Amino acid sequence: MTAPRPTVREEPEYLLRVTPHVNERTRRPSTLVQLVTSKAFASFRYELAVEDRLDGDTLHLRVLGLKAPQLDLPAAGPAEFRREYEGWKGTQKIVVYGLDGSGTTITLTVTPGGISASDPVPPGIVAVDAPKATLNRRRAQ
């Protein structure tokens, strides 16, 4: 008789950070969306190549891979995609597609008081970090 194998918990590949922000140039309120790899790189701080497309109230983020850093000096850390979006209010959806094409949909409510949602995000390709938020995740179609 063999002993049961321990359950291996898979870490999500990416961390999605969504925070209220003020655009430094225009001084207008915006929402900062960052997608960061869960793993750090020891030699370089790569850029995460992401194709972003805003379709109404849905932001589609398709991970394409890694890009070499544009810095002359090496630095350690995770790969990151970062972009500001202005005019977000009410219900917004973010769909993150991994390299394998699988997707995760996160539904957020954006108000002047912050960003919130309804249910915790189960383990998957993405974990979410938003101020005072519990989040809703469902598989993208």
N, C-alpha and C positions, 0 to 999 in steps of 0.2 A: 504494500500500500504506500502510495506516495503522498507527501504533504502537499496541501493546497498551495498554489503560488500566491504570493502576496499581490494585492491589487496595486497596480501601477497607476498613479494619477498623472495624467498628461497635463503639462503646463500649456497654457494658451500660447500661440505663436506671437501674438501682438497684444499690446496694451493700447486702448483707445482712450485718450484724454479729451474731454470736452469741457471748456471753461468759458465763462463770460470774460470779455476782453474789451479794451478800448484801443482802437487803431491809433498808433502813434502819429501818423501823418495827418489823418483827417480829424482825429479826436472824436470820432463817432463810435457808438457801441458796436461790437461785433462778437462773434463766437469763434473762439480759437479751437481748432480741431487738430490734434496730434495723434499720429499712429506711430508707435514705437515697437521695435522688436523686443521680445521678452529676454532674449539672449544678448549679452554684451560681447563686443569684439575686442580682442586684446591689442591688436596692432593699429587698427584704423577705426575711425568713427564714420561708418558708411552713411550715405543718404539712402533712405528707403524710396525706391522708384514706385510711384503710385499714380495711376490715371484717375483723376477725380472728375466727376460729372454731376452737376446739380440739375435735377429734373423735378421742378416744382418744389415740393417740400421733402424730397428724398435726395440725399447725397450718396452717390455710389463711389466707393473707394476700391479700386482694383489694384492689388499688389502685383507689380511686374518683376520685382527683384531688387538687387542692390546696385547702387552707383558708387563709383570711386569718390572719395572725398575731394573737395576742391581746395583743401588746406594744404600748405606746404609741410606743416609739421604734423607728425602722426599723433593721434589721440585715441584713447580707449573709450568704449561706451557702446550703447545700442545704436542701431540705425534708426533714423527718424524722418517722418514726413510731417510737415507743419504748414497749415494754411488758415487764414482768417476768412470768415464768411459774414457779410453784413446783412442786416435785415431779417435775421431769424427771429421768429416769434411763434408762439403756439406749438403745435405738434410738428416735430421734425423727425425724419427717419434717416438713419445712416446704415447703409448696407456695405459690409466689408467682405471682399472676395479674396480668399487666400490664393497662393500660387497654384493649388490644385483645382481651383475653380469653385470650391465650396464657399458658401456665403453665410453670413450671420446678419440679421436685421436687428437693429437697436432702435427703439422708439423713445424719443425724448420730448419733454415739454419745456420750452424755453420761455421764461418770463423775465421781467426786469429784476425780480428777486433771486433768480438763479436758474439752474437746470435740474429737472427732476423727471422721474419716470415711475413705472408701477411695480415691476417684479424683479427679483434678483436674476442676474445672468448666470445660467448654468455653465459648467466648463465647456469650452469649445475652442475655436480658432482665435477668439478675441476675448479679452477681459476689458472691463470698462471702469474708468475712474472719472467721476463727475461730482462736483460739490453737492453734498446732501442728497445724492440720488440713489435710488434703487432702480434697477433697469430691467427692461423687458427684452428678451432675446427669442427669436424664432428663426428657423432655417429659411433662407431665401429660396424662392422658387426658381 
